[in-house]
Amino acid sequence: MADVEKAAPSFFDLTHSPSALAKVAPQPANDERSLYDDIREVRHALDLFFNSKITECLAIVVPKRSQSMYHAMAYGCIMGGMAILSFERNDLGHALNIMKDANQLAKKNRLQSWKKSIGKFSTKELKKMTPLQRHAELVYAETTMLKIGLQILYDQNFILAIKESIKAYKIHGIYKELENYLHHVHKLSATGADINDYGLDGHLVSGIAFGMAGFNLFLSAVPDFILQLLEIAGFTGDRSLAMWYCRSVGGWGDASDTSVARVKQGADEGLRRQFCDLILVGYNTVVSKMAWLSHVDESLGDDVLAYNLEQYPDGMVFLALKGREYATRRQLANAKDYYKRARDSQSFLPQLAHVAHWELGTLAIVEQDWKSAHENFRVLFKENNWSKCVFAYMEALCLYLSALDNYPPGEKRDELLKAATLLMSKVTPMKQKIAGKSIFIEKFVARKARKFDLQGRRLLFPDLEILYAIGALELMPEALLQKNIGRIASTLKRLETNKSMYVHDDIALANLLQAVLVRFLLEQQELDGSIYKPRTAEKMEYLREHPLFKMHHMAIAKVMEHAPMIRLDHWLYFFAIFEEAQMWIMTGRLASAKSNMQFILKCSEKRNFKIGDGKRIKNKYSMENALILKCHSCIGYVDELLAAEK
């Protein structure tokens, strides 16, 4: 699809020309006018939703949910979102029924042809359709995918989840036909040909682009040994194309060109445009900070977020993302201000505010403010059903550390430790499954809770360990990094003479955490806090001679030394190999980094979990799936760098 990426105009230009906007302007009474009137209403409702005016949004979409497929889909999306936030089975069932109704409305509006059963319409056939029929193809595909997702969450059965997922193959076929149609018109437009008869409008284009961007982005994150099987069925994952789709819909250009996109959007802005923008912000501002990723443009993420905050100054989603942007810059005071604004932006859906509670609680752990952290995770434990297991562990962790840090031995400390122990005992029984499969972070904290009991109510650095597990350790500012590096160093001295059963686990954990913190400190001191900052060969050589690099190397060596004697936390060995690869990437040893990550992937492919020259563990290690995804993403980034060197 390289020719698509280089072609002009962008989808934004294609759908914002006077002739394109005229298609969606008020017309004489007919199905086409009714369609665009409906879309315009839903567009307005969506603007209200994104600006935290949820009651006003529902007042628009609910009355026509039985007549208009767009109103029905919007209502289904809102109810589906509420159901996912509450995670109550009754709510999921209710949302599923609403989405089924929307799906049936779209199905009724599709072209009545035998081909619709297989979703194979040619470009010529799509051109002959009415605008209503073309939009019905798109809405049918969207509501079917949303229905599949809700059905999987509702059934909680692995076999049924597989059956539902197979349906995605047919929907992918519909999207591909729409994509081919879009590409055909796009190429014609690039030649200056008249494309008015093709009926492309911003709503249809943004929907096709968003759908195919989602498919491509998701599949690009799948490890190669799985993707090879999916490619046999016709699935492909092109991350570059996914990013181009989202940029093109918003008119962002290839280098964060905001000259067009800064125009105030109107009532006929593509209905799915904000969802494309959310992909750009989420990828470039949030996900890219958890692991090295290819096709990252940090300034683009910042620009897109700033634009959407201008459109929706009270929008909970964008306020929370702004908080995350500040957090990744280690400006924690600003981050907390935005998270609090996001939390207080609306009261209709209290579960939305829980996103802010999670982020505020996480930042409180980063700052070792156990009281604030406990308050936020207590709210989540009492009011939210996402993961009672994780919330119980986080609350217990805060009580445990508060007892040790703030109170001398005595009645108050014992009281807090007793409360922490009670919560720890609830962690494992609260584990849940999605589509019959366990959630990796729940399995991890359950093991930590059992270890707490096995060690006589003791855990080593549980705050740093859980921050590392959830990808939040990198939010730590330089002063806190130095403080915790010193904290670890003093503990390692004490561990040298320790003879406990789990001492090797503790030494390995302490050294891995020290290595990670040292790498983050090196990044902040020498790379202005950005892992994507360009580095010259001279700079990378300088980094390899840096005292922090040598400290990192020694810490990883210590993990490897003690790994064969680990009793419980075998994940430390594999994550240490990955951590070494992270430092190799930072300092330009790309071949070594890739070799490390390929070794980890090979272990998972062969189910051969041997710890160095020591024993082979029987079962998979904690957070294996998360590490596989990280390795796959980082290899993509390494390949991007290697290609740039040629």
C-alpha positions in Angstrom: 0.0 0.0 0.0 3.0 2.3 -0.3 1.4 4.0 -3.3 -1.6 4.9 -1.2 0.6 6.5 1.5 2.3 8.8 -1.1 -0.9 9.7 -3.0 -2.6 13.1 -2.8 -5.0 14.5 -1.7 -5.4 13.3 1.9 -8.8 11.9 2.9 -9.4 15.2 4.8 -8.9 17.2 1.5 -11.0 14.6 -0.4 -14.0 15.0 1.9 -13.7 18.8 2.7 -13.8 20.1 -0.8 -16.9 22.3 -1.7 -18.3 19.5 -3.9 -17.8 16.9 -1.2 -19.5 19.0 1.5 -22.4 19.7 -0.9 -23.2 16.0 -0.9 -24.2 16.1 2.8 -25.9 19.5 2.7 -29.7 19.6 3.0 -31.4 18.2 -0.1 -35.0 17.6 -1.2 -36.8 15.1 0.9 -35.6 11.6 0.2 -33.7 8.7 1.7 -30.4 10.5 1.1 -31.5 13.6 2.9 -32.9 11.5 5.8 -29.5 9.7 6.0 -27.4 12.8 6.3 -29.9 14.5 8.6 -29.6 11.5 10.9 -25.8 11.5 10.7 -25.7 15.2 11.4 -27.8 14.7 14.5 -25.5 11.8 15.7 -22.5 13.9 14.9 -23.9 16.6 17.3 -24.7 14.0 19.9 -21.1 12.7 19.6 -19.7 16.2 20.1 -21.8 16.5 23.3 -20.6 13.1 24.5 -17.0 14.0 23.9 -17.5 17.2 25.9 -18.9 15.2 28.9 -22.6 16.3 28.2 -23.8 12.7 28.2 -27.4 13.4 29.3 -27.8 15.8 26.3 -26.2 13.2 24.0 -28.7 10.5 25.0 -31.6 12.9 24.6 -30.7 13.1 20.9 -30.0 9.4 20.1 -32.6 7.6 22.2 -35.9 8.9 20.5 -34.9 7.7 17.0 -33.0 4.5 18.0 -35.8 2.3 16.5 -35.9 4.1 13.1 -32.3 5.2 12.4 -29.4 2.8 12.1 -27.0 5.6 13.1 -29.0 6.6 16.2 -29.3 2.9 17.1 -25.5 2.3 16.7 -24.7 5.5 18.7 -27.1 4.3 21.5 -25.6 0.8 21.4 -22.1 2.2 21.7 -22.9 4.3 24.7 -24.7 1.5 26.4 -21.9 -0.9 25.5 -19.4 1.5 26.9 -21.4 1.8 30.1 -21.7 -2.0 30.3 -17.9 -2.5 29.9 -17.3 0.2 32.6 -19.7 -1.4 35.0 -18.8 -5.0 34.0 -22.2 -6.2 35.2 -23.6 -9.2 33.2 -27.1 -7.7 33.1 -25.7 -4.4 31.6 -23.7 -6.4 29.1 -26.8 -8.3 28.0 -28.8 -5.1 27.7 -26.1 -3.5 25.6 -25.8 -6.6 23.4 -29.6 -6.6 22.7 -29.4 -2.9 21.7 -26.4 -3.6 19.4 -28.3 -6.5 17.8 -31.2 -4.1 17.0 -28.8 -1.6 15.4 -27.3 -4.4 13.4 -30.7 -5.5 12.2 -31.5 -1.9 11.1 -28.3 -1.7 9.1 -29.0 -5.2 7.6 -32.4 -4.0 6.4 -30.9 -1.0 4.7 -28.2 -3.1 2.8 -28.6 -3.8 -0.9 -30.8 -6.8 -1.2 -28.6 -9.2 -3.1 -27.3 -12.7 -2.6 -23.8 -11.2 -2.4 -24.5 -9.6 0.9 -24.3 -13.0 2.6 -20.6 -13.1 1.8 -19.9 -9.4 1.7 -18.3 -9.4 -1.7 -19.4 -6.3 -3.6 -17.2 -5.0 -6.4 -16.2 -1.4 -6.9 -18.7 -1.1 -9.7 -21.5 -2.5 -7.6 -20.7 -0.2 -4.7 -20.8 2.8 -7.0 -24.3 1.8 -8.2 -25.5 1.7 -4.6 -27.4 4.6 -3.0 -25.6 6.5 -0.2 -27.9 4.7 2.3 -26.9 1.3 1.0 -23.2 2.1 1.1 -23.5 3.5 4.7 -25.5 0.4 5.6 -22.6 -1.8 4.5 -20.3 0.1 6.9 -22.7 0.3 9.8 -23.5 -3.4 9.4 -19.8 -4.2 9.6 -19.3 -1.9 12.6 -22.2 -3.1 14.6 -21.3 -6.8 13.9 -17.8 -6.2 15.3 -19.2 -4.4 18.3 -21.8 -7.2 18.8 -19.0 -9.8 18.7 -17.1 -8.0 21.4 -20.1 -7.7 23.7 -21.1 -11.3 23.1 -17.6 -12.5 24.1 -17.7 -10.5 27.3 -21.3 -11.6 28.0 -20.7 -15.4 27.4 -17.4 -15.7 29.2 -16.8 -18.9 27.3 -13.6 -19.7 25.4 -15.2 -22.0 22.8 -18.0 -19.5 22.1 -15.4 -16.7 21.9 -13.7 -18.6 19.1 -17.0 -19.1 17.2 -17.7 -15.4 17.5 -14.2 -14.4 16.4 -14.6 -16.4 13.2 -17.4 -14.0 12.3 -14.8 -11.3 12.2 -13.4 -12.9 9.0 -16.6 -12.1 7.1 -16.6 -8.5 8.5 -13.0 -8.1 7.5 -14.1 -9.0 3.9 -16.7 -6.2 3.9 -14.2 -3.7 5.1 -11.7 -4.8 2.4 -14.3 -4.3 -0.3 -15.1 -0.8 1.1 -11.3 -0.2 1.3 -10.8 -1.1 -2.3 -13.6 1.2 -3.3 -12.0 4.0 -1.3 -8.6 3.4 -2.8 -10.1 3.4 -6.3 -11.8 6.8 -5.8 -8.7 8.2 -4.0 -6.5 7.3 -7.0 -9.0 8.8 -9.4 -9.0 12.0 -7.3 -5.2 12.2 -7.4 -5.4 12.3 -11.3 -7.9 15.2 -11.2 -10.8 13.0 -12.4 -14.4 13.8 -11.5 -15.4 11.6 -8.5 -18.8 13.2 -7.7 -20.7 10.1 -8.9 -18.9 7.8 -6.3 -20.8 9.3 -3.3 -17.8 9.5 -0.9 -18.5 11.7 2.1 -16.5 12.3 5.2 -18.6 10.0 7.3 -18.1 7.0 5.0 -14.4 7.7 4.5 -13.7 8.2 8.2 -15.6 4.9 9.0 -13.7 2.9 6.4 -10.3 4.4 7.5 -11.0 3.8 11.2 -12.1 0.2 10.6 -9.1 -0.7 8.5 -6.7 1.2 10.8 -8.1 -0.8 13.7 -7.6 -4.1 11.9 -4.1 -3.3 10.7 -2.9 -1.9 14.0 -4.2 -4.8 16.0 -2.8 -7.4 13.6 0.6 -5.6 13.5 0.9 -6.2 17.2 0.4 -9.9 16.8 3.7 -12.0 17.0 4.9 -13.2 13.6 4.3 -16.9 14.4 0.6 -16.2 14.9 0.3 -13.6 12.1 1.6 -16.2 9.6 -1.4 -18.3 10.3 -3.8 -15.4 10.1 -2.3 -14.3 6.8 -3.4 -17.6 5.3 -7.0 -16.5 6.0 -6.4 -13.1 4.3 -5.6 -11.0 7.4 -2.6 -8.6 7.2 -1.2 -6.1 9.7 0.4 -3.0 8.2 1.1 -0.5 11.0 2.4 2.2 8.6 -0.9 2.1 6.7 -2.9 2.2 9.9 -1.1 5.4 11.0 -1.5 6.9 7.5 -5.3 6.3 7.5 -5.7 8.0 10.9 -3.5 11.0 9.9 -5.2 11.3 6.5 -8.7 11.5 8.0 -7.8 14.4 10.2 -5.6 16.1 7.6 -2.5 15.8 9.8 0.0 15.2 7.0 3.2 13.2 7.3 5.1 15.5 9.6 2.6 16.9 12.1 1.4 19.5 9.7 -1.4 21.2 11.7 -2.2 24.0 9.2 -5.3 22.3 7.9 -6.4 20.3 10.9 -6.6 23.3 13.2 -9.7 24.6 11.4 -12.7 24.4 13.7 -14.6 21.3 12.7 -18.3 21.6 11.7 -21.5 19.6 11.7 -20.4 17.5 8.7 -17.0 16.5 10.1 -16.5 12.8 9.6 -18.4 10.9 12.2 -15.5 8.6 13.1 -12.8 11.3 12.8 -12.4 11.6 16.6 -11.8 7.9 16.9 -9.0 8.1 14.4 -7.6 11.0 16.4 -7.8 8.8 19.6 -5.7 6.1 17.9 -3.1 8.7 17.1 -3.0 10.1 20.6 -3.2 6.7 22.3 -0.4 5.2 20.2 2.0 8.2 20.2 1.3 9.5 23.7 0.4 6.4 25.8 1.4 3.0 24.3 4.7 4.2 22.8 6.0 5.0 26.4 5.4 1.4 27.6 7.8 -0.2 25.0 9.7 0.9 21.9 7.4 1.0 19.0 7.8 1.7 15.3 6.1 4.6 13.5 6.0 6.8 16.6 5.6 10.6 16.2 5.4 12.1 19.7 4.8 15.7 18.5 1.9 14.5 16.3 0.3 12.9 19.4 0.7 16.2 21.3 -0.8 18.2 18.4 -3.8 15.9 17.9 -4.6 16.0 21.6 -4.3 19.8 21.8 -6.6 20.1 18.8 -9.3 17.9 20.4 -9.0 19.7 23.8 -9.8 22.9 21.9 -12.9 21.2 20.5 -13.9 19.6 23.8 -12.4 21.6 26.7 -14.5 19.7 29.2 -14.1 16.2 27.6 -13.3 13.6 30.2 -11.4 11.4 27.7 -9.2 14.2 26.4 -8.5 15.7 29.9 -7.4 12.3 31.1 -5.1 11.9 28.0 -3.7 15.3 28.7 -3.0 14.1 32.3 -1.2 11.1 30.8 0.8 13.3 28.5 2.1 15.3 31.5 2.7 12.1 33.4 4.9 10.7 30.7 6.9 14.0 30.8 7.2 13.4 34.6 5.3 16.6 35.4 3.3 14.9 38.0 1.6 18.0 39.6 0.2 19.0 36.2 -0.8 15.4 35.5 -2.8 15.2 38.7 -4.5 18.5 38.0 -5.8 17.2 34.7 -6.8 13.8 36.1 -8.8 15.6 38.8 -10.5 17.7 36.1 -11.3 14.6 34.2 -12.7 12.9 37.3 -15.0 15.9 38.0 -16.0 16.6 34.4 -19.2 14.6 34.6 -21.3 12.7 37.1 -23.7 10.7 34.8 -21.3 7.8 34.4 -19.3 7.5 37.7 -17.4 4.6 36.2 -15.8 7.0 33.7 -14.3 8.8 36.7 -12.7 5.6 37.8 -10.2 5.9 35.0 -8.9 9.1 36.7 -9.0 7.3 40.1 -6.7 4.6 38.7 -4.3 7.1 37.3 -4.3 9.3 40.5 -3.7 6.2 42.6 -0.9 5.1 40.3 0.8 8.5 40.6 0.4 8.4 44.3 2.3 5.1 44.4 5.0 6.6 42.3 5.3 9.5 44.8 5.0 7.0 47.8 1.9 8.9 49.0 0.3 5.8 50.5 -2.7 7.7 52.0 -3.8 9.2 48.6 -3.1 5.9 46.8 -5.2 4.0 49.3 -8.1 6.5 49.0 -8.2 6.1 45.2 -7.9 2.3 45.1 -10.4 2.0 47.9 -12.9 3.8 45.7 -12.2 1.4 42.9 -12.5 -1.6 45.1 -15.8 -0.5 46.5 -17.4 0.8 43.3 -15.8 -0.8 40.2 -16.0 -4.3 38.8 -13.1 -4.2 36.3 -10.8 -6.2 38.5 -11.7 -6.5 42.2 -8.6 -8.8 42.4 -6.2 -6.0 41.3 -7.9 -3.3 43.3 -7.8 -5.4 46.5 -4.1 -6.0 45.9 -3.4 -2.3 45.3 -5.3 -1.3 48.4 -3.5 -4.0 50.5 -0.1 -2.8 49.1 -0.8 0.8 50.2 -1.8 -0.3 53.7 1.2 -2.5 54.0 3.7 0.1 52.9 2.0 2.8 55.0 2.4 0.6 58.1 6.1 0.0 57.4 7.0 3.6 56.4 4.8 5.7 58.7 4.4 3.8 62.0 6.8 2.2 64.4 6.2 -1.2 65.8 3.0 -1.1 67.8 -0.8 -1.1 67.8 -1.3 1.2 64.8 1.2 -0.7 62.6 -0.3 -4.1 63.6 -3.8 -2.8 62.8 -2.7 -1.7 59.3 -0.8 -5.0 58.7 -3.9 -6.9 59.8 -6.1 -5.0 57.3 -3.5 -5.5 54.5 -3.4 -9.3 55.3 -7.2 -9.5 55.1 -7.2 -7.8 51.7 -4.4 -10.0 50.5 -6.4 -13.1 51.4 -9.2 -11.9 49.1 -7.1 -11.3 46.0 -6.9 -14.9 44.6 -10.6 -15.7 45.1 -11.5 -12.6 43.2 -9.7 -13.6 40.0 -11.9 -13.6 36.9 -11.7 -14.7 33.3 -12.6 -13.1 30.0 -13.7 -15.5 27.3 -12.6 -18.3 29.5 -9.0 -17.0 29.8 -7.3 -15.6 32.9 -6.1 -11.9 32.9 -2.3 -11.8 33.1 -2.2 -8.9 35.7 -4.7 -10.7 37.9 -2.6 -13.9 37.8 0.5 -11.8 38.7 -1.0 -10.0 41.7 -2.6 -13.3 42.9 0.9 -14.8 43.0 2.2 -11.8 44.8 -0.6 -12.2 47.4 0.3 -15.9 47.9 4.0 -14.9 48.3 3.0 -12.4 50.9 1.5 -15.2 52.9 4.3 -17.6 52.3 6.9 -15.1 53.5 5.1 -14.3 56.7 3.4 -11.1 55.6 6.3 -9.7 53.7 7.0 -8.4 50.2 10.1 -6.7 48.8 9.5 -3.4 47.0 5.9 -4.3 46.1 5.3 -0.7 45.0 8.2 -0.7 42.4 7.3 -4.2 41.3 3.6 -3.4 40.5 4.6 -0.1 38.8 6.9 -2.1 36.6 4.2 -4.6 35.8 1.7 -2.0 34.7 4.2 0.1 32.8 4.1 3.1 35.2 7.6 2.9 36.6 8.9 5.2 33.7 6.7 8.0 35.1 9.1 8.5 38.0 10.9 11.9 37.9 14.7 12.0 38.3 14.7 12.8 42.1 12.5 9.8 42.9 14.6 7.6 40.6 17.7 8.5 42.5 15.9 8.0 45.8 14.7 4.5 44.9 18.1 3.5 43.4 19.5 4.3 46.8 16.7 2.5 48.6 17.5 -0.6 46.5 21.2 -0.4 47.1 20.9 -0.3 50.8 18.5 -3.3 50.7 20.9 -5.3 48.6 23.6 -4.9 51.2 21.3 -6.4 53.8 20.4 -9.3 51.5 24.0 -10.3 51.1 23.9 -12.0 54.5 20.3 -13.1 54.3 19.7 -16.9 54.4 15.9 -17.0 53.8 14.3 -19.5 51.4 13.4 -16.8 48.9 16.6 -14.7 49.1 17.5 -15.4 45.5 14.1 -14.2 44.4 14.6 -11.0 46.4 18.1 -10.3 45.1 17.0 -10.9 41.5 14.0 -8.6 41.9 16.0 -5.9 43.5 18.7 -6.0 40.7 16.1 -6.0 37.9 14.3 -3.0 39.4 17.6 -1.2 39.9 18.5 -1.9 36.2 15.2 -0.4 35.0 15.5 2.6 37.2 19.1 3.2 36.1 18.1 3.1 32.5 15.3 5.6 33.1 17.7 7.9 34.9 20.2 7.7 32.0 17.3 8.5 29.6 16.3 11.6 31.6 19.8 12.8 32.1 21.2 12.3 28.6 18.2 12.0 26.3 15.9 14.7 27.6 13.5 12.1 28.9 12.5 10.7 25.5 13.4 7.2 24.3 12.7 8.3 20.7 15.2 11.2 20.7 17.6 10.8 17.7 21.1 9.6 18.8 24.3 10.0 16.9 26.9 7.2 16.8 29.1 9.4 19.1 26.2 9.9 21.5 25.6 6.1 21.7 29.3 5.4 22.3 29.3 8.0 25.0 26.3 6.3 26.6 28.1 2.9 26.6 30.9 4.5 28.6 28.5 6.1 31.1 28.7 5.0 34.7 25.0 4.3 34.7 25.4 2.0 31.7 27.9 0.0 33.7 25.7 0.0 36.7 22.9 -1.4 34.6 25.2 -4.1 33.1 26.2 -5.2 36.6 22.6 -5.4 37.8 21.5 -7.5 34.9 24.5 -9.8 35.5 23.4 -10.2 39.1 19.9 -11.3 38.0 21.4 -13.9 35.7 23.6 -15.1 38.5 20.8 -15.7 40.9 18.1 -16.7 38.4 18.8 -20.5 38.5 18.2 -20.5 42.3 14.9 -18.6 42.1 12.0 -20.5 43.7 8.9 -18.5 42.7 9.5 -15.5 40.5 10.9 -17.1 37.3 9.6 -14.2 35.3 12.5 -12.1 36.5 14.9 -14.1 34.3 13.0 -13.4 31.0 12.2 -9.8 31.9 15.9 -9.2 32.7 16.8 -10.5 29.2 14.3 -8.0 27.8 15.6 -5.2 30.0 19.1 -5.8 28.7 17.7 -5.5 25.2 16.2 -2.1 26.1 19.6 -0.8 27.0 21.1 -2.2 23.9 18.5 -0.4 21.8 19.2 2.9 23.7 22.9 2.6 23.1 22.8 1.4 19.5 23.6 -2.3 19.8 20.6 -3.3 17.7 21.7 -6.8 16.7 22.3 -7.7 20.3 18.9 -6.3 21.3 17.1 -8.2 18.5 18.9 -11.4 19.5 17.7 -11.1 23.1 14.1 -10.6 22.1 14.1 -13.4 19.5 15.4 -15.7 22.3 12.4 -14.8 24.5 10.0 -15.4 21.6 11.6 -18.7 20.7 11.3 -19.9 24.3 7.5 -19.2 24.1 7.1 -20.8 20.7 8.9 -24.0 21.8 7.5 -23.9 25.3 11.1 -24.3 26.5 11.4 -22.2 29.7 14.9 -23.1 30.9 16.4 -20.7 33.3 20.0 -20.2 32.0 22.0 -23.3 32.8 19.7 -24.2 35.5 16.3 -25.9 35.8 13.5 -25.9 33.3 10.3 -24.6 34.8 7.1 -26.6 34.2 4.6 -23.8 33.6 4.7 -20.5 31.8 6.1 -17.6 33.8 4.1 -14.6 35.0 3.2 -12.0 32.4 4.6 -14.1 29.5 1.9 -12.9 27.0 2.6 -9.2 27.9 6.4 -9.8 27.3 5.7 -11.5 24.0 3.8 -8.4 22.8 6.5 -6.1 24.0 9.2 -8.1 22.3 7.3 -8.1 19.0 6.8 -4.4 19.1 10.4 -3.7 20.0 11.6 -5.9 17.2 9.5 -3.8 14.8 11.2 -0.7 16.1 14.7 -2.2 15.8 13.9 -3.2 12.2 12.8 0.3 11.5 16.1 1.6 12.8 18.1 -1.0 10.9 16.3 0.0 7.7 17.1 3.6 8.3 20.8 2.8 8.6 20.9 1.3 5.1 
